[in-house]
Amino acid sequence: MTGQKLRVYREFRNYSQEYIAEKLGITQNAYSRIETNQTRITAERLRQIAEILSIPLTCLMSDSEPELNFGV
């Protein structure tokens, strides 16, 4: 579910996978594997992505569906 949420929030911000990957210092392929849940993600990496997406970390850690009304 985390990967799907990342994609939803990334697309909501109109960010490409390449943009997020560049900010994280990883390849686009590595980031793609995060979104498709093909690789484990550390809590620190999740925090970094939440910061890039300007969303609370709790949005990514909860089991609920993505909410897109976080003060855009």
N, C-alpha and C positions, 0 to 999 in steps of 0.2 A: 504493500500500500504506500510506503514512503516514496518510492520511485514515481508512482502515479501522481502523488501530491506534488512532488517537485516539478513534474511536467506541467501540471495545471497552473501552479503559481508562476513558473517561468514563462509560460505562454501568456498568462494574464498580464505580465509585465512587458510582453513583447521582446523578451530576451531570447537569443539563440543559444543552443548548446555550446557553440564556440565561445560566445561571450562569457558564459558562466565558467567554462573550462579555463579560459584565459585568466579570469579573476582568481581562480583556485590554483593556477600554476600546473594544470594537468592537460592532457590531450582531450580533444572532443570525444574520441572513442572511449576514453576512461570515464568521462562524464556520462556518456550514453549508457555505459554499463551500470552506472549508479541509478539512472532513471528506469532502467529495465530490470532492476533488482538482480543483476548478474554478479554483483560484487557487494561485499559488506561495506557499510559506511560507518566511520567512527563518529562518536559524539562531537568531537572537535570539528570534523568536516561538515557535519550537519549544522553546527552553529555557524560556520563560515557561510554556508549556502543561505541560511536564514538571514544572515546579515546582508548578503548581496541582494537578496529578494526583498529586503526591508519588511520582513514579517517576524512575528514572535516565534521563537524556537518551539514553543508549545504547539503551534499550528502544525508543525511537521511531526511532532511526537505523539499526538493524540490519535485515537482510532477513528475519530469522526471524519466525515467528508470535509473536503476543503471548503473554507468560507472565504469569500472574496470581498467582504465588506469591512476590511480592517483599516479604514481611514485613508483611502487612496485619493 
